[in-house]
Amino acid sequence: MTKLNRSVERGLNILEVISSNGVCSLAFLAERTGLPKPTILRICATLVQQRWLTQSRSDSRYRVGSRFPRVNSRPTSIDTLVEAGASAILSLSDATGLGVDLAAPIGNGRVEIVDTTRTFSTHGIFPDCIGYRPSPFRSALGCAFLAALEPEQEAEYSARLAVHTTRKDRAAALALPAKLREVRAQGFAIREDGYWGRAVDYGGIPSAIAVAIGSQGHAVGAVSLIWLAEQHSVAAIAKAHLKKLTETAEEIGKLYAANVG
């Protein structure tokens, strides 16, 4: 009987857990596989290098990467966007000293945060945001993406999204057409003051500006700068960093097109 390769077997076990459960922490992988954490770290480092996995910089959790085999032999758009944006958002964060969030569309005009450079020690901002789906009406990411859609799509999604909204989201939904016109005119979207609030954001209330990521004539995501509202005004951040934010979105869009081409 041919002897099995234990390293390959362990790697496949890790991949199976991640592909079945989505984003996974080191502790979760150790619990589900029964492998020592140092062993998991070595295997995952190899898989990340080969792009079978990606790893979040904010909380070090793993998810399947763009080269992970799929039934249709094509990477998902989210994986492709994460890969295209990984280095670009890190460079933007280093250049500005601010946190950067990357968001991908999930259908019906909504986006989900799929990567971030936030760290609490550096930015003072709540870092555990991957997988969060920000409000399409009150968040910078959501409004930037909606403003980049074709008019027919924007109208359809905006109406559909507004159906079950209440309270502040309801008021923001009613004001959305005017807000999206403003986004297009100024070239970026702004996070509504106090959005998220102190219920989940420890350390202070954040502000953000965002722009859409376009690729081959279509909106494929959005990218934002995020900082403590008490430290800088929106006007100051936009004046200092909007050009770099826009250039980063364009860079990601080109890399995305190259990866899906």
C-alpha positions in Angstrom: 0.0 0.0 0.0 1.3 3.4 -1.0 2.2 5.6 2.0 0.2 8.8 2.2 1.7 12.2 2.4 0.6 13.7 5.7 1.4 17.3 4.8 -0.9 17.1 1.7 -3.5 15.4 3.7 -3.4 18.1 6.4 -3.5 20.9 3.8 -6.6 19.4 2.2 -8.2 19.1 5.6 -7.6 22.8 6.3 -8.9 23.8 2.8 -12.1 21.6 3.4 -12.8 23.4 6.7 -12.3 26.9 5.2 -14.3 26.2 2.0 -17.2 24.8 4.1 -17.3 27.5 6.8 -16.1 30.7 5.1 -13.8 33.0 7.0 -11.9 31.0 9.7 -9.6 32.0 12.5 -6.5 30.0 13.5 -8.3 28.9 16.7 -11.3 27.6 14.8 -9.0 25.7 12.4 -7.2 24.1 15.3 -10.5 23.1 16.9 -11.9 21.6 13.7 -8.8 19.9 12.3 -7.2 18.8 15.6 -3.8 20.1 14.2 -1.3 22.1 16.3 -1.5 25.9 15.6 2.2 26.1 14.4 1.5 23.3 11.8 -1.6 25.2 10.6 0.3 28.4 10.3 3.0 26.8 8.1 0.5 25.1 5.8 -1.7 28.2 5.5 1.3 30.4 4.8 2.1 28.1 1.8 -1.5 28.2 0.6 -1.7 32.0 0.9 1.5 32.3 -1.1 0.0 30.1 -3.8 -3.3 32.1 -3.6 -5.4 29.1 -2.6 -6.1 31.1 0.5 -6.2 34.8 1.5 -5.5 36.2 4.9 -7.1 39.3 6.4 -4.5 41.8 7.8 -6.9 43.1 10.4 -7.6 39.8 12.3 -5.5 37.2 10.5 -8.5 35.1 9.5 -8.4 32.9 6.4 -10.8 32.5 3.5 -10.5 30.8 0.1 -8.4 32.6 -2.5 -8.7 33.3 -6.2 -6.8 30.1 -7.2 -8.9 27.8 -5.1 -10.4 25.2 -7.5 -14.1 25.7 -8.3 -16.7 23.8 -10.2 -16.7 26.3 -13.0 -12.9 26.7 -12.9 -13.3 30.5 -12.5 -12.6 32.5 -9.3 -15.5 34.4 -7.8 -15.6 38.1 -8.3 -15.1 38.6 -4.6 -11.9 36.6 -4.5 -10.6 38.4 -7.6 -11.3 41.8 -6.1 -9.6 40.8 -2.8 -6.5 39.7 -4.8 -6.5 42.8 -7.0 -6.8 45.1 -4.0 -4.5 43.4 -1.4 -1.3 45.3 -2.1 -3.1 48.5 -3.3 -5.0 49.1 -0.1 -2.0 48.4 2.0 0.0 51.0 0.0 -2.8 53.5 0.3 -3.0 52.9 4.1 0.8 53.4 4.4 0.7 56.6 2.3 -2.1 58.2 4.2 -1.8 56.7 7.7 -5.5 55.9 7.6 -7.5 52.7 7.6 -8.7 51.4 4.3 -11.7 49.2 3.6 -12.4 47.3 0.4 -16.0 46.3 -0.4 -17.4 44.0 -3.1 -21.0 43.8 -4.5 -23.2 41.0 -3.2 -26.3 41.7 -5.3 -29.3 44.1 -5.3 -27.0 47.2 -4.9 -25.4 46.1 -1.6 -21.8 45.7 -0.8 -19.8 43.7 1.8 -16.5 44.6 3.3 -14.1 41.9 2.1 -10.7 43.3 3.2 -9.3 46.0 5.4 -6.1 47.5 6.7 -7.6 48.7 10.0 -5.8 48.0 13.2 -6.9 49.4 16.5 -3.4 50.2 17.7 -2.7 52.3 14.6 -6.0 53.8 13.7 -8.1 53.6 16.8 -10.9 52.1 14.7 -12.9 48.9 15.3 -11.1 46.4 13.1 -13.4 43.4 12.9 -15.4 44.5 9.9 -14.8 41.9 7.3 -18.1 40.3 6.3 -20.0 43.4 7.4 -22.6 44.8 5.0 -22.8 48.6 5.4 -25.9 50.6 4.8 -26.4 51.5 1.2 -27.9 54.8 2.3 -25.7 55.9 5.2 -22.2 54.4 4.6 -19.6 55.9 2.3 -19.0 52.5 0.7 -22.6 51.8 0.0 -23.3 55.3 -1.5 -20.2 55.3 -3.6 -21.1 52.0 -5.2 -24.8 53.0 -5.8 -23.7 56.3 -7.4 -21.5 54.4 -9.9 -24.3 52.2 -11.2 -26.3 52.8 -14.4 -29.4 55.0 -13.8 -31.8 52.1 -14.3 -29.9 49.9 -11.9 -29.6 52.6 -9.3 -33.4 53.4 -9.4 -34.3 49.7 -9.3 -32.0 48.8 -6.4 -32.7 52.0 -4.4 -36.5 51.3 -4.6 -36.0 47.7 -3.6 -33.6 48.5 -0.7 -35.9 51.2 0.7 -38.9 48.9 1.1 -38.1 47.5 4.6 -36.1 50.4 6.0 -37.0 52.2 9.3 -36.0 55.2 11.4 -32.6 56.7 10.3 -32.3 54.3 7.4 -35.7 55.3 6.2 -34.9 59.0 6.3 -31.6 58.3 4.5 -33.3 56.3 1.8 -35.8 59.1 1.1 -32.9 61.5 0.7 -30.8 59.1 -1.4 -31.4 60.6 -4.9 -30.1 64.0 -3.8 -27.2 62.3 -2.0 -26.1 60.3 -5.0 -26.2 63.4 -7.2 -23.9 65.0 -4.6 -21.6 62.0 -4.7 -21.2 62.2 -8.4 -20.6 66.0 -8.3 -17.9 65.9 -5.7 -16.3 62.6 -6.8 -16.6 60.7 -3.5 -19.2 59.5 -0.9 -19.2 60.5 2.8 -20.2 58.3 5.8 -23.2 59.8 7.6 -22.2 61.4 10.9 -22.6 59.0 13.8 -23.3 56.0 11.5 -22.6 52.7 13.5 -22.1 54.8 16.6 -20.5 53.6 19.8 -22.5 50.4 19.9 -19.9 48.6 17.9 -17.1 51.1 17.3 -14.9 51.2 20.4 -12.3 54.0 20.7 -14.3 56.7 18.9 -16.7 57.4 16.1 -15.3 57.0 12.7 -15.6 59.1 9.5 -15.0 57.8 6.0 -14.9 58.8 2.4 -15.2 56.3 -0.5 -15.1 56.0 -4.2 -16.3 53.2 -6.5 -14.0 50.8 -8.3 -14.8 50.5 -12.0 -13.6 47.8 -14.4 -14.4 47.6 -18.1 -17.3 50.0 -17.7 -18.9 48.3 -14.7 -18.8 49.0 -10.9 -17.1 46.1 -9.3 -16.7 47.4 -5.8 -15.7 50.4 -3.6 -12.8 51.5 -1.5 -12.8 53.9 1.5 -10.5 55.8 3.8 -11.6 55.6 7.4 -10.4 57.6 10.5 -11.5 58.9 13.9 -13.9 61.8 13.3 -12.5 63.7 16.2 -9.1 63.9 14.6 -9.8 65.1 11.1 -12.6 66.8 9.1 -13.9 65.2 5.9 -12.8 68.3 4.0 -9.2 68.0 5.3 -9.0 64.3 4.4 -10.5 64.8 1.0 -8.2 67.6 0.2 -5.1 65.7 1.3 -5.9 62.2 0.1 -8.8 62.0 -2.4 -6.4 61.9 -5.4 -4.6 59.0 -4.0 -7.8 57.2 -3.1 -9.1 57.7 -6.6 -5.8 56.5 -8.1 -6.0 53.4 -5.9 -9.5 52.6 -7.1 -8.3 52.9 -10.7 -5.4 50.6 -10.0 -7.6 48.0 -8.4 -10.0 48.2 -11.4 -7.2 47.5 -13.9 -5.8 44.6 -11.9 -9.3 43.2 -11.5 -9.8 43.3 -15.3 -6.5 41.6 -15.9 -7.4 38.8 -13.5 -10.8 38.1 -15.0 -9.6 38.5 -18.6 
